[in-house]
Amino acid sequence: MQPLDPGREWLAAGITGLQRQREWDAVATVDVDGIAGDEVEFVALADGTFVVESGGNADPTPFADALGDDIQRPFRALAVRRPGVWAVGAVSIEVDRMDPDPRGDELELTWNGTALELTIDDMPTEPGRAEALRRIATSRVPGPYAAHAHRLRDDVWELSVLAL
């Protein structure tokens, strides 16, 4: 007899009794005209500026304003056009500056307790090129870690550091 594979649909909140993991820290809807396309992805920085990552040259101000005080900057948001309205969801992020510049846009730094490994833009490279990321990661996690950095602009980076 084959074991039963319930598949993904059996893991819905109504079947298991477990709640779904929260995807957004804040959500809102807003009626905005004059924005081309169906999605706008952006990062709202603490200094009041935005980095639009998809959606052309759309102004994300009305989407950020719709979120109001429900979330503090910096945050990453996605606005999606729905019939008659835009829905916007945002999640808090960590942002920091890195000096010296590691000269890449995506960094993955892993410390397993004995070896330090780095990839920059999916290419393995010498870990010394990301000294700034190593300093940030070790200040946040005392032991083994995995750190990811995504360049937002110039020397401003979105960071994620997780303990292993």
ZIJORA-V273190 format. One record per backbone hydrogen bond with DSSP energy under -1.0 kcal/mol. NH is the residue of the N-H (numbers start at 1). CO is the residue of the C=O. If there is no record, write none. Layout:
BEGIN
nh: (NH;NH)
co: (CO;CO)
END
This chain:
BEGIN
nh: (10;11;15;16;17;25;26;28;30;40;41;42;43;44;45;48;51;53;54;58;64;65;66;67;70;75;76;77;78;79;80;81;82;85;86;87;88;89;90;91;93;96;98;107;108;109;110;111;112;117;119;120;121;123;125;129;130;134;135;136;137;138;139;141;145;146;147;148;149;150;151;152;153;156;157;158;159;160;162;164)
co: (7;8;12;12;13;90;90;88;86;79;54;77;51;75;49;45;43;41;41;55;60;61;62;63;67;44;91;42;89;40;87;38;85;82;30;80;28;78;26;76;74;157;155;149;119;147;117;145;115;110;108;123;106;120;118;126;127;130;131;132;133;134;135;137;111;162;109;160;107;158;105;156;156;153;96;150;94;148;146;144)
END
